[in-house]
Amino acid sequence: MELRHLRYFATVAETCHFGRAAEQLHIAQPALSHTVRQLEDELGVALLERTTRQVRVTPAGEFFLGEAQRVLAAVDAGVRGVQRIGEGRSGLVRVGFTGTAAFSHLPHLARALAQRVPQVELEVRAELLTADQCAQLRDGSLGVGVLRPPVTADDIDYRVIEVEPLILAVPADHRLAVEPVVSTADLRTEPLVTYDGRHSVVHDAVLRSCRDAGFTPVQQHQAPGTAALLALVAGGLGVGVVPASARALPLAGVVFRDLSGAASVELAVAWHRDTSSPLVNTVLTELEDVFPSARPAAEAG
């Protein structure tokens, strides 16, 4: 018994007419009659009553029709599901985010995927540094990373989706809170709450900005991430220099101010060069649609 036996029989039973069924199936009527007869011979029971004027479904045929329809519906659903997966329109993809990118960029990506490819499921891993994301892209734990260049791994490709200025986070009662724009040089004597320096692109950019302004900052405290850094600032333990996307994390007692003379940091979407996952390609396409500024790394300047 083959699927075509079920499909041919179901079509005849639903139409009660060999001629119309043959037209729907795009086969010759004699071939259709022969195939249905083969099915009945294998089952050892008549499924159809045939006369010169009409075709009727027998009680056994009524039962078998229901079973055949369920089998065919399951097969059709399976085919559609496999095709969606092969087209990158269904399945699970793991996406890593660095720092504040989960707050500033994840909502836009999640909304775009929900609207355009609702059967793609995201598993989000947040607060991952660039080095950690590259390692997980390499071992397959991540499909896509949203990270901060530079990327030193030769087998990781990336595209820049945004260039963010660094801004200042100060306690609401701080003397600099009343200034609309603060110069990096004004931080010379300020105790600084910084990111943990291990593999942090933002931490390096902050130190570079201070050196370019002619001083070495007083690093009062270090924080493992932006949320903790802002909490320390709100507690009055120092000021912080953070990416502009930190504005997506409003915190009582913290004021953000533009910072002149500070460096910028890039945000990029990254993937393993040898990936063959259609899902990864779907997410990359959606990211480029959501953030039109995405461009090849060679053009990132």
C-alpha positions as CSV (number, residue, x, y, z in Angstrom):
1,M,0.0,0.0,0.0
2,E,1.3,3.4,-1.0
3,L,0.2,6.9,-0.3
4,R,-1.1,7.2,-3.9
5,H,-3.5,4.4,-3.1
6,L,-4.9,6.4,-0.2
7,R,-5.0,9.6,-2.2
8,Y,-6.7,8.1,-5.2
9,F,-9.3,6.3,-3.1
10,A,-10.0,9.4,-1.0
11,T,-10.6,11.5,-4.2
12,V,-13.0,8.9,-5.7
13,A,-14.8,8.5,-2.4
14,E,-15.2,12.3,-1.9
15,T,-16.4,12.9,-5.5
16,C,-18.3,9.5,-5.9
17,H,-17.2,9.7,-9.6
18,F,-14.2,8.1,-11.2
19,G,-14.2,10.6,-14.1
20,R,-14.1,13.7,-11.9
21,A,-11.6,12.1,-9.6
22,A,-9.3,11.3,-12.5
23,E,-9.5,14.9,-13.7
24,Q,-8.6,16.2,-10.2
25,L,-5.7,13.8,-10.0
26,H,-4.5,14.4,-13.6
27,I,-4.4,10.7,-14.4
28,A,-6.3,8.5,-16.8
29,Q,-9.5,7.0,-15.5
30,P,-8.5,3.3,-16.3
31,A,-5.3,3.8,-14.3
32,L,-7.3,5.3,-11.4
33,S,-9.8,2.4,-11.4
34,H,-7.0,-0.1,-11.5
35,T,-5.2,1.5,-8.5
36,V,-8.3,1.6,-6.4
37,R,-9.0,-2.1,-7.2
38,Q,-5.5,-2.9,-6.1
39,L,-6.2,-1.3,-2.8
40,E,-9.4,-3.2,-2.3
41,D,-7.6,-6.5,-3.2
42,E,-4.9,-5.8,-0.6
43,L,-7.5,-5.0,2.1
44,G,-9.7,-7.9,1.1
45,V,-12.8,-5.8,1.3
46,A,-14.9,-3.7,-1.1
47,L,-14.5,0.1,-0.4
48,L,-16.8,1.2,-3.3
49,E,-20.0,-0.1,-4.9
50,R,-19.8,0.5,-8.6
51,T,-22.7,0.6,-11.0
52,T,-23.0,1.9,-14.5
53,R,-24.7,5.1,-13.2
54,Q,-23.0,5.9,-9.9
55,V,-20.3,5.1,-7.3
56,R,-21.2,4.6,-3.6
57,V,-18.9,4.3,-0.6
58,T,-19.4,1.1,1.4
59,P,-19.5,1.1,5.2
60,A,-16.0,-0.2,5.2
61,G,-15.1,2.5,2.7
62,E,-16.6,5.2,5.0
63,F,-14.4,4.1,7.8
64,F,-11.3,3.8,5.6
65,L,-12.0,7.2,4.1
66,G,-11.7,8.8,7.5
67,E,-8.5,7.0,8.3
68,A,-7.0,7.8,4.9
69,Q,-7.9,11.5,5.2
70,R,-6.2,11.7,8.6
71,V,-3.0,10.0,7.2
72,L,-3.0,12.3,4.1
73,A,-3.5,15.4,6.3
74,A,-0.6,14.4,8.5
75,V,1.6,13.8,5.6
76,D,0.7,17.1,4.0
77,A,1.3,18.9,7.3
78,G,4.7,17.2,7.5
79,V,5.7,18.2,4.0
80,R,4.7,21.8,4.7
81,G,6.6,21.8,8.0
82,V,9.8,20.4,6.4
83,Q,9.5,23.0,3.6
84,R,9.2,25.8,6.1
85,I,12.2,24.6,8.0
86,G,14.2,24.3,4.7
87,E,13.2,27.8,3.8
88,G,14.2,29.2,7.2
89,R,10.6,30.0,8.1
90,S,10.2,27.6,11.1
91,G,12.3,26.4,14.0
92,L,14.4,27.7,16.8
93,V,17.4,30.0,16.5
94,R,19.6,31.2,19.4
95,V,20.6,34.8,19.3
96,G,23.2,36.4,21.7
97,F,23.1,40.0,22.7
98,T,25.8,42.2,24.2
99,G,25.0,44.6,27.0
100,T,22.2,47.0,26.3
101,A,21.5,45.7,22.8
102,A,19.0,43.3,24.2
103,F,16.9,46.2,25.4
104,S,17.4,48.6,22.5
105,H,17.5,46.1,19.5
106,L,15.8,42.9,20.6
107,P,12.3,44.4,20.7
108,H,12.5,45.5,17.0
109,L,13.9,42.1,15.9
110,A,11.3,40.1,17.9
111,R,8.5,42.2,16.5
112,A,9.7,41.8,12.9
113,L,10.1,38.0,13.2
114,A,6.6,37.7,14.8
115,Q,5.0,39.6,12.0
116,R,6.9,38.1,9.0
117,V,7.9,34.6,10.1
118,P,5.8,33.8,13.2
119,Q,6.9,30.2,13.3
120,V,10.5,31.1,14.0
121,E,11.2,30.9,17.7
122,L,13.9,33.0,19.3
123,E,16.0,31.8,22.3
124,V,17.8,34.9,23.6
125,R,21.0,34.9,25.5
126,A,21.8,38.4,26.9
127,E,24.8,40.2,28.5
128,L,27.3,38.2,26.4
129,L,30.7,39.9,25.6
130,T,32.0,39.7,22.1
131,A,34.6,37.0,22.9
132,D,32.0,34.8,24.5
133,Q,29.6,35.2,21.5
134,C,32.4,34.3,19.1
135,A,33.1,31.1,21.0
136,Q,29.5,30.1,21.0
137,L,29.0,30.9,17.3
138,R,32.0,28.6,16.7
139,D,30.6,25.7,18.7
140,G,27.1,26.1,17.5
141,S,25.6,27.2,20.8
142,L,24.5,30.5,19.0
143,G,23.2,30.9,15.5
144,V,23.5,34.7,15.5
145,G,25.3,37.2,17.7
146,V,24.7,40.9,18.2
147,L,28.0,42.1,19.5
148,R,30.6,44.9,19.4
149,P,33.5,44.7,17.1
150,P,36.4,44.3,16.7
151,V,36.0,40.6,16.0
152,T,39.4,38.9,15.9
153,A,38.2,35.4,14.9
154,D,38.9,34.6,11.3
155,D,35.9,32.3,10.9
156,I,33.3,34.8,12.2
157,D,31.7,37.2,9.7
158,Y,29.8,40.3,10.8
159,R,28.0,43.4,9.6
160,V,27.7,46.7,11.4
161,I,24.1,47.7,12.1
162,E,24.8,50.8,14.2
163,V,27.5,53.2,15.4
164,E,26.7,54.4,19.0
165,P,28.2,57.4,20.7
166,L,29.3,57.1,24.3
167,I,27.2,59.2,26.7
168,L,27.5,60.1,30.4
169,A,25.4,58.7,33.2
170,V,25.5,60.7,36.4
171,P,23.5,60.8,39.6
172,A,20.5,63.1,39.4
173,D,21.9,65.4,42.1
174,H,25.4,65.6,40.5
175,R,26.8,68.9,39.5
176,L,27.1,67.8,35.8
177,A,23.4,66.7,35.7
178,V,22.4,70.3,34.9
179,E,24.7,70.5,31.8
180,P,23.0,69.5,28.5
181,V,26.4,68.4,27.1
182,V,29.5,67.4,29.1
183,S,33.0,67.4,27.8
184,T,35.1,64.2,28.4
185,A,37.8,66.5,29.9
186,D,35.3,67.4,32.6
187,L,35.6,63.9,34.0
188,R,39.2,64.3,34.9
189,T,38.6,64.4,38.6
190,E,35.4,62.3,38.7
191,P,35.4,58.8,40.2
192,L,34.3,56.5,37.3
193,V,32.2,53.4,37.5
194,T,33.5,51.3,34.6
195,Y,32.7,48.0,33.0
196,D,34.7,45.0,34.0
197,G,37.7,45.4,31.7
198,R,38.1,41.8,30.6
199,H,37.2,41.6,26.9
200,S,34.9,44.7,27.1
201,V,35.0,46.8,23.9
202,V,33.1,49.6,25.7
203,H,35.5,49.6,28.6
204,D,38.4,50.0,26.2
205,A,36.6,52.8,24.3
206,V,36.0,54.7,27.6
207,L,39.7,54.4,28.6
208,R,40.7,55.5,25.1
209,S,38.4,58.5,25.3
210,C,39.9,59.6,28.6
211,R,43.5,59.2,27.3
212,D,42.6,61.3,24.2
213,A,41.3,64.0,26.6
214,G,44.6,64.0,28.4
215,F,44.0,62.0,31.6
216,T,43.8,58.6,33.1
217,P,40.4,58.1,34.8
218,V,39.9,57.2,38.5
219,Q,38.2,53.9,38.2
220,Q,36.3,53.8,41.5
221,H,34.2,50.7,40.8
222,Q,33.7,48.1,38.1
223,A,30.4,46.5,37.1
224,P,29.7,43.3,35.1
225,G,27.1,44.9,32.9
226,T,25.1,48.1,32.2
227,A,22.3,47.5,34.7
228,A,24.8,47.0,37.6
229,L,26.8,50.0,36.4
230,L,23.8,52.3,36.4
231,A,22.7,51.0,39.8
232,L,26.1,52.0,41.2
233,V,25.8,55.4,39.6
234,A,22.3,55.9,41.1
235,G,23.9,55.0,44.4
236,G,26.2,58.0,44.1
237,L,29.4,55.9,43.8
238,G,30.6,57.6,40.7
239,V,29.7,58.6,37.1
240,G,29.6,56.2,34.2
241,V,30.3,56.3,30.4
242,V,28.0,54.0,28.6
243,P,26.7,53.4,25.0
244,A,23.8,55.6,24.0
245,S,21.5,52.6,23.9
246,A,21.7,52.6,27.7
247,R,18.9,55.2,27.5
248,A,16.6,52.2,27.0
249,L,17.3,51.4,30.7
250,P,15.9,54.4,32.6
251,L,16.7,54.2,36.3
252,A,15.5,56.5,39.0
253,G,18.3,58.7,40.2
254,V,20.3,58.5,37.0
255,V,20.5,61.2,34.3
256,F,22.0,60.8,30.9
257,R,23.9,63.5,29.2
258,D,25.6,63.8,25.8
259,L,29.4,63.5,26.0
260,S,31.6,65.5,23.7
261,G,35.0,64.3,22.7
262,A,34.1,60.7,23.5
263,A,34.6,57.7,21.2
264,S,31.9,55.8,19.5
265,V,31.3,52.0,19.6
266,E,29.9,49.8,16.8
267,L,27.2,47.3,17.1
268,A,27.2,44.4,14.6
269,V,25.4,41.2,13.8
270,A,27.7,38.2,13.5
271,W,27.5,34.6,12.4
272,H,29.8,31.7,11.7
273,R,31.2,31.8,8.2
274,D,30.4,28.2,7.5
275,T,26.9,28.2,8.7
276,S,24.4,26.5,6.4
277,S,21.3,27.2,8.6
278,P,18.4,28.7,6.6
279,L,17.1,30.0,10.0
280,V,20.3,32.0,10.5
281,N,19.9,33.5,7.0
282,T,16.3,34.4,7.8
283,V,17.3,36.3,11.0
284,L,20.2,38.0,9.2
285,T,17.8,39.2,6.5
286,E,15.3,40.5,9.1
287,L,18.1,42.3,11.0
288,E,19.1,44.0,7.8
289,D,15.5,45.0,7.1
290,V,15.0,46.3,10.6
291,F,18.3,48.2,10.6
292,P,18.9,49.4,7.1
293,S,22.3,50.8,8.0
294,A,23.7,47.3,8.1
295,R,26.6,47.0,5.7
296,P,29.5,44.7,5.1
297,A,32.3,44.9,7.6
298,A,34.7,45.9,4.9
299,E,32.7,49.1,4.6
300,A,32.5,49.7,8.3
301,G,35.4,52.1,8.2
